[in-house]
């Protein structure tokens, strides 16, 4: 119901009511509500923007295994938004979401492996994650695959392709 109040679908849009419902559900342990409320705090939708509170709520959802929350926690650590910047911690969260098959996170993990940002540089694993992101429809990953594979030896590109073909996601929680 809170989402209906956010979007105004079949009810008048009412961010205040949405926040009230989300706060109740988040306090009761609803991971989706923790994430959505965190995003509302982040963007200041229906309440004052508060990056610290946004981080706290989104982290709760990430720790419960929600892939979109894990990805967003990675971004917040990467940018120092609501939390102290920490590239290794950002990579950890991008990878957690990538391992569930979340294309945006696969691209971010691939880029970090390629740059050695927050993790030891590994172009083979970088290309593998970029290939996965591209296959999963993340448009920006396509150019990243082209650029990285162009500067890698053919045998290493083939190794990354083989790893991508054999890759299986970890179980994703039902949302």
Backbone as JSON, one array per atom type, in Angstrom:
{
  "sequence": "XXXXXXXXXXXXXXXXXXXXXXXXXXXXXXXXXXXXXXXXXXXXXXXXXXXXXXXXXXXXXXXXXXXXXXXXXXXXXXXXXXXXXXXXXXXXXXXXXXXXXXXXXXXXXXXXXXXXXXXXXXXXXXXXXXXXXXXXXXXXXXXXXXXXXXXXXXXXXXXXXXXXXXXXXXXXXXX",
  "N": [[0.81, -1.19, 0.0], [1.99, 1.22, 0.7], [3.61, 1.8, -1.5], [1.71, 2.45, -3.38], [0.8, 4.89, -2.37], [3.12, 6.36, -2.74], [3.44, 6.41, -5.54], [0.96, 7.26, -6.37], [-0.87, 5.59, -7.5], [-4.03, 4.62, -8.11], [-4.78, 5.8, -5.74], [-4.74, 8.97, -4.03], [-1.63, 10.65, -4.34], [0.55, 10.52, -1.6], [3.04, 11.2, 0.23], [3.62, 11.46, 2.94], [1.86, 9.64, 4.2], [2.81, 7.32, 3.02], [5.42, 7.21, 4.07], [4.81, 6.86, 6.77], [3.56, 4.28, 6.73], [5.68, 2.76, 5.7], [7.63, 3.11, 7.68], [6.48, 1.7, 9.81], [6.39, -0.9, 8.73], [9.09, -1.33, 8.18], [10.19, -1.26, 10.74], [9.09, -3.57, 11.66], [10.58, -5.4, 10.36], [10.46, -5.69, 7.58], [12.19, -6.1, 4.72], [12.05, -4.98, 2.13], [10.64, -2.65, 2.75], [12.46, -1.35, 4.43], [14.47, -0.82, 2.58], [13.08, 0.8, 0.66], [12.22, 2.95, 2.25], [14.71, 3.88, 3.04], [15.68, 4.78, 0.55], [13.88, 6.86, 0.16], [14.62, 8.6, 2.22], [17.16, 9.14, 1.27], [16.71, 10.56, -1.14], [15.06, 12.55, -0.22], [12.3, 12.35, -0.4], [9.22, 13.09, 0.53], [10.05, 13.53, 3.08], [12.66, 15.04, 5.06], [15.8, 15.06, 3.41], [18.29, 12.74, 4.36], [21.22, 11.48, 4.51], [22.66, 9.84, 6.26], [20.67, 8.41, 7.7], [19.46, 7.22, 5.54], [21.54, 5.54, 4.68], [21.74, 3.83, 6.92], [19.25, 2.46, 6.9], [19.19, 1.31, 4.31], [21.44, -0.3, 4.47], [20.55, -2.18, 6.35], [18.72, -3.63, 4.81], [20.46, -4.56, 2.86], [22.16, -6.21, 4.35], [20.38, -8.2, 4.87], [20.33, -9.45, 2.5], [19.21, -8.35, 0.17], [19.55, -7.66, -3.15], [19.44, -5.17, -4.61], [19.69, -3.33, -2.56], [22.22, -4.05, -1.62], [23.78, -3.28, -3.82], [23.29, -0.49, -3.75], [24.39, 0.17, -1.24], [27.03, -0.35, -1.85], [27.49, 1.74, -3.71], [27.16, 3.92, -1.98], [29.27, 3.59, -0.16], [31.36, 3.78, -2.0], [31.15, 6.46, -2.81], [31.23, 7.84, -0.46], [28.87, 8.61, 0.78], [26.73, 9.31, 3.21], [28.18, 7.7, 4.74], [31.58, 6.94, 5.65], [33.87, 7.15, 3.0], [34.94, 4.17, 1.45], [36.64, 2.15, -0.4], [37.34, -0.69, -0.58], [35.21, -1.76, 0.95], [33.06, -0.89, -0.54], [33.48, -2.37, -2.87], [33.07, -4.96, -1.85], [30.28, -4.97, -1.39], [29.24, -4.4, -3.94], [30.08, -6.72, -5.22], [28.67, -8.68, -3.78], [26.01, -8.2, -4.61], [26.39, -8.56, -7.34], [26.98, -11.26, -7.49], [24.52, -12.33, -7.16], [23.42, -12.0, -9.56], [22.7, -9.44, -10.4], [22.68, -7.09, -12.79], [23.63, -4.35, -12.96], [25.31, -4.25, -10.75], [27.09, -6.26, -11.45], [28.42, -5.01, -13.56], [29.63, -2.89, -12.14], [31.27, -4.34, -10.37], [32.94, -5.59, -12.23], [34.23, -3.35, -13.38], [35.63, -2.42, -11.14], [37.32, -4.62, -10.61], [38.84, -4.44, -12.95], [40.14, -1.97, -12.66], [41.42, -2.32, -10.27], [40.3, -1.27, -7.99], [39.62, -1.09, -4.77], [39.96, -3.74, -4.64], [42.19, -6.4, -5.53], [43.68, -6.01, -8.69], [42.3, -7.7, -11.46], [42.01, -8.7, -14.46], [40.83, -10.79, -15.87], [38.71, -11.76, -14.25], [37.41, -9.33, -14.16], [36.6, -8.97, -16.85], [34.94, -11.2, -17.08], [32.78, -10.53, -15.3], [31.88, -8.22, -16.57], [31.05, -9.23, -19.03], [28.93, -10.83, -18.12], [27.24, -8.82, -17.12], [26.66, -7.46, -19.47], [25.35, -9.5, -20.92], [23.14, -9.7, -19.29], [21.76, -7.48, -19.93], [22.64, -4.89, -19.23], [23.32, -1.97, -20.52], [25.61, -0.2, -20.57], [27.67, -1.9, -20.01], [28.39, -3.2, -22.33], [30.15, -1.62, -23.95], [32.24, -1.51, -22.15], [33.07, -4.19, -22.13], [34.03, -4.43, -24.76], [36.14, -2.52, -24.73], [37.86, -3.49, -22.66], [38.44, -6.15, -23.47], [39.79, -5.64, -25.83], [42.31, -4.87, -25.08], [43.41, -7.06, -23.9], [45.2, -10.2, -23.97], [44.3, -12.76, -26.33], [43.97, -15.39, -25.33], [43.4, -14.95, -22.63], [41.06, -13.5, -22.79], [39.42, -15.5, -23.82], [39.47, -17.23, -21.65], [38.07, -15.7, -19.74], [35.59, -15.59, -21.01], [34.89, -18.28, -20.95], [34.66, -18.64, -18.19], [32.49, -16.93, -17.7], [30.5, -18.26, -19.09], [30.24, -20.56, -17.56], [29.42, -19.59, -15.15], [27.3, -19.3, -12.32], [24.59, -17.84, -10.58], [24.41, -16.97, -7.06], [21.92, -18.05, -4.78], [19.05, -16.02, -4.85], [17.16, -14.12, -2.62], [13.64, -14.38, -2.28], [11.55, -11.79, -3.29]],
  "CA": [[0.0, 0.0, 0.0], [2.87, 2.38, 0.75], [4.05, 2.11, -2.86], [0.59, 3.12, -4.05], [0.82, 6.28, -1.91], [4.29, 7.01, -3.36], [3.22, 6.6, -6.98], [-0.36, 7.81, -6.64], [-1.61, 4.6, -8.29], [-5.36, 4.31, -7.57], [-5.02, 6.59, -4.53], [-4.01, 10.24, -4.14], [-0.23, 10.56, -3.9], [0.67, 11.01, -0.23], [4.34, 10.75, 0.74], [3.54, 11.36, 4.4], [1.22, 8.36, 4.54], [3.74, 6.27, 2.59], [6.5, 7.15, 5.07], [4.22, 6.27, 7.99], [3.41, 2.84, 6.52], [7.01, 2.16, 5.53], [8.3, 3.08, 8.99], [5.89, 0.59, 10.57], [6.82, -2.17, 8.13], [10.55, -1.45, 8.35], [10.43, -1.6, 12.15], [8.67, -4.96, 11.82], [11.56, -6.26, 9.69], [10.26, -5.8, 6.14], [13.4, -5.7, 4.01], [11.64, -4.07, 1.05], [10.28, -1.37, 3.35], [13.71, -0.73, 4.87], [15.12, -0.31, 1.38], [12.3, 1.89, 0.07], [12.29, 4.09, 3.17], [16.07, 4.39, 2.91], [15.75, 5.56, -0.7], [13.12, 8.1, 0.37], [15.51, 9.47, 3.0], [18.28, 9.53, 0.41], [16.27, 11.56, -2.11], [14.22, 13.56, 0.4], [10.94, 12.19, -0.93], [8.23, 13.03, 1.58], [10.7, 13.83, 4.35], [13.94, 15.72, 4.83], [16.9, 14.18, 3.0], [19.19, 12.39, 5.46], [22.08, 10.42, 3.96], [23.03, 8.9, 7.33], [19.52, 7.53, 7.94], [19.31, 6.43, 4.31], [22.54, 4.47, 4.72], [21.38, 2.88, 7.98], [18.12, 1.64, 6.45], [19.57, 0.52, 3.13], [22.37, -1.31, 4.96], [19.76, -3.25, 6.97], [18.19, -4.45, 3.71], [21.61, -5.21, 2.22], [22.61, -7.29, 5.23], [19.39, -9.27, 4.75], [20.56, -10.11, 1.22], [18.5, -7.74, -0.96], [20.57, -7.29, -4.13], [19.42, -3.74, -4.94], [20.24, -2.64, -1.4], [23.66, -4.3, -1.62], [24.33, -2.41, -4.85], [23.25, 0.89, -3.28], [25.37, 0.32, -0.18], [28.29, -0.23, -2.56], [27.59, 3.11, -4.23], [27.31, 4.87, -0.88], [30.66, 3.46, 0.3], [32.23, 4.3, -3.06], [31.06, 7.91, -2.89], [31.26, 8.46, 0.87], [27.56, 9.24, 0.9], [26.06, 8.78, 4.4], [29.16, 6.82, 5.38], [32.93, 7.27, 5.22], [34.28, 6.48, 1.75], [35.72, 2.96, 1.71], [36.61, 1.43, -1.68], [37.21, -2.14, -0.4], [33.87, -2.08, 1.42], [32.18, -0.7, -1.7], [33.64, -3.54, -3.74], [32.42, -6.11, -1.19], [28.83, -4.9, -1.58], [28.97, -4.57, -5.38], [30.27, -8.14, -5.53], [27.55, -9.45, -3.2], [24.86, -8.05, -5.51], [26.77, -9.15, -8.64], [26.91, -12.71, -7.38], [23.11, -12.71, -7.25], [23.0, -11.81, -10.95], [22.22, -8.08, -10.62], [23.52, -6.61, -13.89], [24.31, -3.1, -12.62], [26.38, -4.59, -9.81], [28.1, -7.01, -12.2], [29.22, -4.02, -14.26], [30.47, -2.18, -11.16], [32.31, -5.27, -9.9], [33.88, -5.73, -13.33], [35.03, -2.11, -13.48], [36.55, -2.37, -10.0], [38.37, -5.6, -10.87], [39.69, -3.92, -14.03], [40.93, -0.84, -12.14], [42.04, -2.63, -8.99], [39.73, -0.3, -7.05], [39.01, -1.77, -3.62], [40.24, -5.16, -4.8], [43.36, -6.61, -6.37], [43.35, -5.98, -10.12], [42.15, -9.03, -12.06], [41.31, -8.4, -15.71], [40.03, -11.95, -16.29], [37.44, -11.68, -13.51], [36.75, -8.1, -14.61], [35.92, -9.23, -18.11], [33.85, -12.14, -16.82], [31.63, -9.81, -14.75], [31.37, -7.3, -17.59], [30.3, -10.07, -19.98], [27.67, -11.18, -17.47], [26.39, -7.62, -17.08], [26.22, -7.23, -20.85], [24.34, -10.54, -21.22], [21.95, -9.43, -18.49], [21.08, -6.31, -20.46], [23.12, -3.59, -18.75], [23.83, -1.38, -21.75], [26.95, 0.38, -20.4], [28.66, -2.97, -19.93], [28.8, -3.63, -23.67], [31.37, -0.89, -24.33], [33.3, -1.93, -21.22], [33.56, -5.48, -22.63], [34.82, -4.14, -25.96], [37.37, -1.81, -24.35], [38.77, -4.34, -21.88], [38.9, -7.3, -24.26], [40.7, -5.15, -26.87], [43.68, -4.72, -24.55], [43.81, -8.32, -23.27], [45.58, -11.29, -24.9], [43.16, -13.57, -26.76], [43.76, -16.55, -24.46], [42.78, -14.49, -21.39], [39.67, -13.18, -23.15], [38.72, -16.78, -23.91], [39.31, -17.74, -20.28], [36.98, -14.93, -19.13], [34.36, -16.02, -21.67], [34.58, -19.61, -20.41], [34.2, -18.44, -16.81], [31.15, -16.35, -17.77], [29.59, -19.31, -19.55], [30.06, -21.53, -16.47], [29.02, -18.86, -13.95], [25.94, -19.48, -11.79], [24.35, -16.91, -9.47], [24.03, -17.51, -5.75], [20.46, -17.94, -4.61], [18.51, -14.71, -4.53], [15.97, -14.21, -1.77], [12.38, -14.03, -2.96], [11.05, -10.46, -2.87]],
  "C": [[0.86, 1.26, 0.0], [3.32, 2.78, -0.65], [2.95, 2.8, -3.65], [0.55, 4.59, -3.64], [2.02, 7.05, -2.5], [3.98, 7.36, -4.8], [1.89, 7.3, -7.3], [-1.2, 6.89, -7.5], [-2.9, 4.23, -7.55], [-5.67, 4.97, -6.24], [-4.32, 7.93, -4.73], [-2.58, 10.07, -3.63], [-0.1, 11.23, -2.53], [1.96, 10.44, 0.37], [4.32, 10.59, 2.25], [2.94, 10.04, 4.85], [2.13, 7.2, 4.16], [4.86, 6.1, 3.61], [6.0, 6.49, 6.34], [4.1, 4.74, 7.86], [4.76, 2.14, 6.4], [7.76, 2.08, 6.85], [7.78, 1.92, 9.84], [6.41, -0.75, 10.04], [8.32, -2.39, 8.31], [10.88, -1.86, 9.78], [10.05, -3.05, 12.44], [9.57, -5.93, 11.07], [11.36, -6.44, 8.21], [11.47, -5.22, 5.39], [13.09, -4.7, 2.9], [11.31, -2.69, 1.6], [11.5, -0.64, 3.86], [14.41, -0.08, 3.68], [14.39, 0.91, 0.82], [12.35, 3.13, 0.95], [13.69, 4.71, 3.12], [16.24, 5.24, 1.66], [14.99, 6.88, -0.56], [13.93, 9.09, 1.21], [16.65, 9.99, 2.12], [17.87, 10.69, -0.51], [15.42, 12.67, -1.49], [12.81, 13.53, -0.14], [9.96, 12.04, 0.23], [8.78, 13.28, 2.97], [12.02, 14.52, 4.04], [15.0, 14.7, 4.42], [17.86, 13.98, 4.17], [20.02, 11.2, 5.0], [22.47, 9.4, 5.02], [21.9, 7.9, 7.6], [19.26, 6.65, 6.72], [20.29, 5.26, 4.34], [22.16, 3.41, 5.74], [20.28, 1.92, 7.52], [18.49, 0.74, 5.27], [20.54, -0.59, 3.53], [21.61, -2.47, 5.62], [19.23, -4.19, 5.88], [19.31, -5.2, 3.01], [22.09, -6.4, 3.05], [21.64, -8.47, 5.2], [19.48, -9.97, 3.4], [19.85, -9.52, 0.03], [19.51, -7.13, -1.93], [20.59, -5.8, -4.47], [19.98, -2.91, -3.78], [21.75, -2.84, -1.33], [24.36, -3.4, -2.63], [24.38, -0.95, -4.36], [24.2, 1.14, -2.12], [26.77, 0.43, -0.8], [28.51, 1.18, -3.1], [27.84, 4.11, -3.11], [28.72, 4.79, -0.28], [31.63, 4.02, -0.74], [32.31, 5.82, -3.02], [31.19, 8.61, -1.54], [29.97, 9.19, 1.17], [26.78, 8.61, 2.06], [26.96, 7.88, 5.22], [30.54, 7.26, 4.9], [33.3, 6.48, 3.97], [35.21, 5.31, 2.08], [35.63, 2.08, 0.46], [36.56, -0.09, -1.5], [35.81, -2.56, 0.07], [32.86, -1.9, 0.29], [32.26, -1.92, -2.62], [32.93, -4.76, -3.16], [30.92, -6.13, -1.48], [28.45, -5.01, -3.06], [29.07, -6.05, -5.74], [29.13, -9.0, -4.98], [26.32, -9.38, -4.1], [25.15, -8.68, -6.87], [26.63, -10.66, -8.61], [25.48, -13.23, -7.38], [22.58, -12.5, -8.67], [22.48, -10.42, -11.26], [23.17, -7.37, -11.59], [24.28, -5.32, -13.58], [25.52, -3.39, -11.72], [27.47, -5.4, -10.5], [29.01, -6.04, -12.97], [30.17, -3.31, -13.29], [31.58, -3.08, -10.62], [33.37, -5.44, -10.98], [34.79, -4.52, -13.47], [36.04, -2.05, -12.35], [37.66, -3.42, -10.12], [39.34, -5.08, -11.92], [40.63, -2.82, -13.53], [41.76, -1.21, -10.92], [41.56, -1.66, -7.91], [38.99, -1.03, -5.94], [39.26, -3.26, -3.62], [41.5, -5.29, -5.65], [42.93, -6.68, -7.84], [43.36, -7.4, -10.69], [41.33, -8.85, -13.33], [40.45, -9.58, -16.2], [38.68, -11.93, -15.57], [36.68, -10.42, -13.88], [35.95, -8.36, -15.87], [34.76, -10.2, -17.92], [32.61, -11.4, -16.31], [31.04, -8.83, -15.77], [30.57, -8.06, -18.65], [28.94, -10.45, -19.39], [26.71, -9.99, -17.45], [25.82, -7.31, -18.46], [25.13, -8.24, -21.23], [23.04, -10.3, -20.48], [21.29, -8.1, -18.85], [21.53, -4.96, -19.95], [23.91, -2.93, -19.88], [25.26, -0.87, -21.64], [28.03, -0.69, -20.38], [29.19, -3.36, -21.3], [30.1, -2.94, -24.1], [32.52, -1.26, -23.41], [33.9, -3.27, -21.65], [34.47, -5.25, -23.83], [36.17, -3.53, -25.58], [38.36, -2.71, -23.63], [39.3, -5.49, -22.72], [39.88, -6.88, -25.35], [42.14, -5.04, -26.37], [44.19, -5.98, -23.84], [44.26, -9.33, -24.32], [44.37, -12.2, -25.15], [42.9, -14.75, -25.82], [43.11, -16.15, -23.13], [41.33, -14.07, -21.62], [38.85, -14.46, -23.21], [38.48, -17.37, -22.52], [38.16, -17.01, -19.57], [35.64, -15.35, -19.72], [33.92, -17.4, -21.14], [34.05, -19.51, -18.98], [32.77, -17.87, -16.79], [30.12, -17.4, -18.17], [29.27, -20.29, -18.41], [29.48, -20.89, -15.2], [27.56, -19.14, -13.59], [25.74, -18.49, -10.63], [24.11, -17.65, -8.17], [22.53, -17.31, -5.64], [20.08, -16.54, -4.21], [17.28, -14.91, -3.67], [14.75, -13.8, -2.57], [11.87, -12.7, -2.41], [9.68, -10.3, -3.37]]
}
